[in-house]
Amino acid sequence: MNASATENRTVVVERQISHPPEKLWRALTQPHLIEEWLMKNDFKPAVGHRFNISADWGGVLDCEVLAVEPNKTLSYTWNLAHQDPAFNLQSVVTFTLTPTPTGTHLRMEQSGFRPEQRRAYGGAKMGWPQFFEKLEQLLDRTD
C-alpha cells in the first residue's frame, strides 16, 4: 500500500430512522424513490449493474453496484470523471441498515476521497445529511 492510499478520507453519516429496514430498503433501491431524496438515476439492485446518477448541478456520476444484501447492506461506486484531479472522484458508497427497537440505524460511508479533493470531501460531508433529511421526509409520507 502506498502512502497516498492511507491518506484517503471517508465521510460517515449515521442516523436513527423511525421506520423498519424493509421500508428504508425500498427508498434506497427503487429508482423513483431514490430520485425523490437523492438524484435522478437508473439504479437496479443487482451486483454488477452499471448506472448513472444525474446531479442537479449538471454532473453525472458513473456507478456500479458492488454488494446487495436486502434490508441490510447496499454498496456501489460513486465516480465522477473530471479533468481536474481535485474533482476526478473514485469513491464507494455503502449503506448499512441495522434493525433497532424503534426502527433502523442507518450508516452511510463514502470512502475514497484523496487529500487534494478537499472540496469534494466537504461537499459530501455537507450533502449527505441533507440527502438524509429528504430521505426521512419521504419515508414519513409514504407507505
C-alpha positions as protocol buffer text, in pm:
chain_id: "A"
residue {
  index: 1
  type: MET
  ca { x: 0 y: 0 z: 0 }
}
residue {
  index: 2
  type: ASN
  ca { x: 139 y: 339 z: -88 }
}
residue {
  index: 3
  type: ALA
  ca { x: 131 y: 649 z: 132 }
}
residue {
  index: 4
  type: SER
  ca { x: -143 y: 824 z: -66 }
}
residue {
  index: 5
  type: ALA
  ca { x: -382 y: 532 z: -12 }
}
residue {
  index: 6
  type: THR
  ca { x: -352 y: 570 z: 364 }
}
residue {
  index: 7
  type: GLU
  ca { x: -434 y: 940 z: 335 }
}
residue {
  index: 8
  type: ASN
  ca { x: -772 y: 887 z: 167 }
}
residue {
  index: 9
  type: ARG
  ca { x: -1060 y: 1020 z: 369 }
}
residue {
  index: 10
  type: THR
  ca { x: -1406 y: 885 z: 437 }
}
residue {
  index: 11
  type: VAL
  ca { x: -1737 y: 1055 z: 512 }
}
residue {
  index: 12
  type: VAL
  ca { x: -1957 y: 869 z: 759 }
}
residue {
  index: 13
  type: VAL
  ca { x: -2313 y: 975 z: 841 }
}
residue {
  index: 14
  type: GLU
  ca { x: -2524 y: 779 z: 1087 }
}
residue {
  index: 15
  type: ARG
  ca { x: -2886 y: 831 z: 1166 }
}
residue {
  index: 16
  type: GLN
  ca { x: -3162 y: 663 z: 1365 }
}
residue {
  index: 17
  type: ILE
  ca { x: -3462 y: 623 z: 1132 }
}
residue {
  index: 18
  type: SER
  ca { x: -3805 y: 559 z: 1286 }
}
residue {
  index: 19
  type: HIS
  ca { x: -3905 y: 313 z: 1011 }
}
residue {
  index: 20
  type: PRO
  ca { x: -3829 y: -58 z: 965 }
}
residue {
  index: 21
  type: PRO
  ca { x: -3535 y: -172 z: 748 }
}
residue {
  index: 22
  type: GLU
  ca { x: -3772 y: -301 z: 477 }
}
residue {
  index: 23
  type: LYS
  ca { x: -3925 y: 41 z: 422 }
}
residue {
  index: 24
  type: LEU
  ca { x: -3586 y: 212 z: 424 }
}
residue {
  index: 25
  type: TRP
  ca { x: -3452 y: -51 z: 181 }
}
residue {
  index: 26
  type: ARG
  ca { x: -3726 y: 34 z: -71 }
}
residue {
  index: 27
  type: ALA
  ca { x: -3627 y: 402 z: -57 }
}
residue {
  index: 28
  type: LEU
  ca { x: -3262 y: 306 z: -115 }
}
residue {
  index: 29
  type: THR
  ca { x: -3330 y: 71 z: -407 }
}
residue {
  index: 30
  type: GLN
  ca { x: -3634 y: 187 z: -608 }
}
residue {
  index: 31
  type: PRO
  ca { x: -3532 y: 442 z: -875 }
}
residue {
  index: 32
  type: HIS
  ca { x: -3842 y: 663 z: -844 }
}
residue {
  index: 33
  type: LEU
  ca { x: -3791 y: 685 z: -466 }
}
residue {
  index: 34
  type: ILE
  ca { x: -3414 y: 741 z: -497 }
}
residue {
  index: 35
  type: GLU
  ca { x: -3491 y: 1033 z: -726 }
}
residue {
  index: 36
  type: GLU
  ca { x: -3710 y: 1192 z: -459 }
}
residue {
  index: 37
  type: TRP
  ca { x: -3439 y: 1203 z: -192 }
}
residue {
  index: 38
  type: LEU
  ca { x: -3112 y: 1180 z: -384 }
}
residue {
  index: 39
  type: MET
  ca { x: -3100 y: 1235 z: -762 }
}
residue {
  index: 40
  type: LYS
  ca { x: -3224 y: 1105 z: -1097 }
}
residue {
  index: 41
  type: ASN
  ca { x: -3092 y: 757 z: -1165 }
}
residue {
  index: 42
  type: ASP
  ca { x: -3132 y: 426 z: -1347 }
}
residue {
  index: 43
  type: PHE
  ca { x: -3048 y: 207 z: -1048 }
}
residue {
  index: 44
  type: LYS
  ca { x: -3123 y: -165 z: -1017 }
}
residue {
  index: 45
  type: PRO
  ca { x: -3031 y: -360 z: -703 }
}
residue {
  index: 46
  type: ALA
  ca { x: -2818 y: -619 z: -884 }
}
residue {
  index: 47
  type: VAL
  ca { x: -2445 y: -672 z: -833 }
}
residue {
  index: 48
  type: GLY
  ca { x: -2258 y: -560 z: -1143 }
}
residue {
  index: 49
  type: HIS
  ca { x: -2537 y: -329 z: -1267 }
}
residue {
  index: 50
  type: ARG
  ca { x: -2388 y: -7 z: -1403 }
}
residue {
  index: 51
  type: PHE
  ca { x: -2599 y: 305 z: -1360 }
}
residue {
  index: 52
  type: ASN
  ca { x: -2582 y: 682 z: -1361 }
}
residue {
  index: 53
  type: ILE
  ca { x: -2691 y: 939 z: -1108 }
}
residue {
  index: 54
  type: SER
  ca { x: -2760 y: 1283 z: -1257 }
}
residue {
  index: 55
  type: ALA
  ca { x: -2687 y: 1572 z: -1026 }
}
residue {
  index: 56
  type: ASP
  ca { x: -2883 y: 1899 z: -1021 }
}
residue {
  index: 57
  type: TRP
  ca { x: -2558 y: 2086 z: -1088 }
}
residue {
  index: 58
  type: GLY
  ca { x: -2516 y: 1903 z: -1420 }
}
residue {
  index: 59
  type: GLY
  ca { x: -2266 y: 1637 z: -1322 }
}
residue {
  index: 60
  type: VAL
  ca { x: -2324 y: 1270 z: -1397 }
}
residue {
  index: 61
  type: LEU
  ca { x: -2195 y: 1009 z: -1156 }
}
residue {
  index: 62
  type: ASP
  ca { x: -2092 y: 674 z: -1301 }
}
residue {
  index: 63
  type: CYS
  ca { x: -2180 y: 394 z: -1063 }
}
residue {
  index: 64
  type: GLU
  ca { x: -2168 y: 17 z: -1035 }
}
residue {
  index: 65
  type: VAL
  ca { x: -2345 y: -197 z: -776 }
}
residue {
  index: 66
  type: LEU
  ca { x: -2088 y: -383 z: -566 }
}
residue {
  index: 67
  type: ALA
  ca { x: -2298 y: -550 z: -293 }
}
residue {
  index: 68
  type: VAL
  ca { x: -2666 y: -614 z: -228 }
}
residue {
  index: 69
  type: GLU
  ca { x: -2789 y: -782 z: 89 }
}
residue {
  index: 70
  type: PRO
  ca { x: -3161 y: -695 z: 107 }
}
residue {
  index: 71
  type: ASN
  ca { x: -3263 y: -491 z: 410 }
}
residue {
  index: 72
  type: LYS
  ca { x: -2902 y: -495 z: 537 }
}
residue {
  index: 73
  type: THR
  ca { x: -2627 y: -368 z: 302 }
}
residue {
  index: 74
  type: LEU
  ca { x: -2603 y: -182 z: -27 }
}
residue {
  index: 75
  type: SER
  ca { x: -2275 y: -69 z: -181 }
}
residue {
  index: 76
  type: TYR
  ca { x: -2188 y: 96 z: -510 }
}
residue {
  index: 77
  type: THR
  ca { x: -1917 y: 301 z: -674 }
}
residue {
  index: 78
  type: TRP
  ca { x: -1975 y: 676 z: -689 }
}
residue {
  index: 79
  type: ASN
  ca { x: -1741 y: 810 z: -956 }
}
residue {
  index: 80
  type: LEU
  ca { x: -1720 y: 1146 z: -1128 }
}
residue {
  index: 81
  type: ALA
  ca { x: -1486 y: 1176 z: -1426 }
}
residue {
  index: 82
  type: HIS
  ca { x: -1323 y: 1519 z: -1439 }
}
residue {
  index: 83
  type: GLN
  ca { x: -1004 y: 1659 z: -1596 }
}
residue {
  index: 84
  type: ASP
  ca { x: -912 y: 1835 z: -1271 }
}
residue {
  index: 85
  type: PRO
  ca { x: -773 y: 1572 z: -1025 }
}
residue {
  index: 86
  type: ALA
  ca { x: -936 y: 1762 z: -738 }
}
residue {
  index: 87
  type: PHE
  ca { x: -1276 y: 1670 z: -882 }
}
residue {
  index: 88
  type: ASN
  ca { x: -1196 y: 1335 z: -1050 }
}
residue {
  index: 89
  type: LEU
  ca { x: -1361 y: 1125 z: -781 }
}
residue {
  index: 90
  type: GLN
  ca { x: -1349 y: 748 z: -749 }
}
residue {
  index: 91
  type: SER
  ca { x: -1531 y: 651 z: -434 }
}
residue {
  index: 92
  type: VAL
  ca { x: -1755 y: 384 z: -285 }
}
residue {
  index: 93
  type: VAL
  ca { x: -2082 y: 448 z: -102 }
}
residue {
  index: 94
  type: THR
  ca { x: -2201 y: 182 z: 143 }
}
residue {
  index: 95
  type: PHE
  ca { x: -2531 y: 185 z: 329 }
}
residue {
  index: 96
  type: THR
  ca { x: -2566 y: -43 z: 632 }
}
residue {
  index: 97
  type: LEU
  ca { x: -2910 y: -97 z: 791 }
}
residue {
  index: 98
  type: THR
  ca { x: -2935 y: -236 z: 1143 }
}
residue {
  index: 99
  type: PRO
  ca { x: -3278 y: -301 z: 1299 }
}
residue {
  index: 100
  type: THR
  ca { x: -3342 y: -130 z: 1633 }
}
residue {
  index: 101
  type: PRO
  ca { x: -3638 y: -145 z: 1872 }
}
residue {
  index: 102
  type: THR
  ca { x: -3764 y: 187 z: 1730 }
}
residue {
  index: 103
  type: GLY
  ca { x: -3677 y: 144 z: 1361 }
}
residue {
  index: 104
  type: THR
  ca { x: -3342 y: 129 z: 1184 }
}
residue {
  index: 105
  type: HIS
  ca { x: -2992 y: 254 z: 1243 }
}
residue {
  index: 106
  type: LEU
  ca { x: -2869 y: 380 z: 904 }
}
residue {
  index: 107
  type: ARG
  ca { x: -2496 y: 416 z: 843 }
}
residue {
  index: 108
  type: MET
  ca { x: -2363 y: 563 z: 520 }
}
residue {
  index: 109
  type: GLU
  ca { x: -1993 y: 556 z: 442 }
}
residue {
  index: 110
  type: GLN
  ca { x: -1841 y: 720 z: 135 }
}
residue {
  index: 111
  type: SER
  ca { x: -1475 y: 629 z: 105 }
}
residue {
  index: 112
  type: GLY
  ca { x: -1202 y: 722 z: -139 }
}
residue {
  index: 113
  type: PHE
  ca { x: -1151 y: 1099 z: -112 }
}
residue {
  index: 114
  type: ARG
  ca { x: -788 y: 1180 z: -193 }
}
residue {
  index: 115
  type: PRO
  ca { x: -609 y: 1458 z: 1 }
}
residue {
  index: 116
  type: GLU
  ca { x: -639 y: 1707 z: -289 }
}
residue {
  index: 117
  type: GLN
  ca { x: -1017 y: 1656 z: -301 }
}
residue {
  index: 118
  type: ARG
  ca { x: -1100 y: 1885 z: -10 }
}
residue {
  index: 119
  type: ARG
  ca { x: -1397 y: 2045 z: -188 }
}
residue {
  index: 120
  type: ALA
  ca { x: -1547 y: 1710 z: -290 }
}
residue {
  index: 121
  type: TYR
  ca { x: -1496 y: 1578 z: 64 }
}
residue {
  index: 122
  type: GLY
  ca { x: -1651 y: 1891 z: 215 }
}
residue {
  index: 123
  type: GLY
  ca { x: -1941 y: 1870 z: -30 }
}
residue {
  index: 124
  type: ALA
  ca { x: -2009 y: 1511 z: 73 }
}
residue {
  index: 125
  type: LYS
  ca { x: -1989 y: 1599 z: 445 }
}
residue {
  index: 126
  type: MET
  ca { x: -2249 y: 1871 z: 391 }
}
residue {
  index: 127
  type: GLY
  ca { x: -2456 y: 1692 z: 127 }
}
residue {
  index: 128
  type: TRP
  ca { x: -2526 y: 1353 z: 284 }
}
residue {
  index: 129
  type: PRO
  ca { x: -2702 y: 1493 z: 595 }
}
residue {
  index: 130
  type: GLN
  ca { x: -2923 y: 1700 z: 359 }
}
residue {
  index: 131
  type: PHE
  ca { x: -3000 y: 1392 z: 150 }
}
residue {
  index: 132
  type: PHE
  ca { x: -3091 y: 1205 z: 468 }
}
residue {
  index: 133
  type: GLU
  ca { x: -3330 y: 1484 z: 570 }
}
residue {
  index: 134
  type: LYS
  ca { x: -3509 y: 1438 z: 236 }
}
residue {
  index: 135
  type: LEU
  ca { x: -3499 y: 1059 z: 283 }
}
residue {
  index: 136
  type: GLU
  ca { x: -3669 y: 1084 z: 623 }
}
residue {
  index: 137
  type: GLN
  ca { x: -3934 y: 1319 z: 484 }
}
residue {
  index: 138
  type: LEU
  ca { x: -4000 y: 1071 z: 204 }
}
residue {
  index: 139
  type: LEU
  ca { x: -4030 y: 781 z: 450 }
}
residue {
  index: 140
  type: ASP
  ca { x: -4268 y: 981 z: 670 }
}
residue {
  index: 141
  type: ARG
  ca { x: -4511 y: 1045 z: 384 }
}
residue {
  index: 142
  type: THR
  ca { x: -4505 y: 705 z: 207 }
}
residue {
  index: 143
  type: ASP
  ca { x: -4644 y: 365 z: 295 }
}
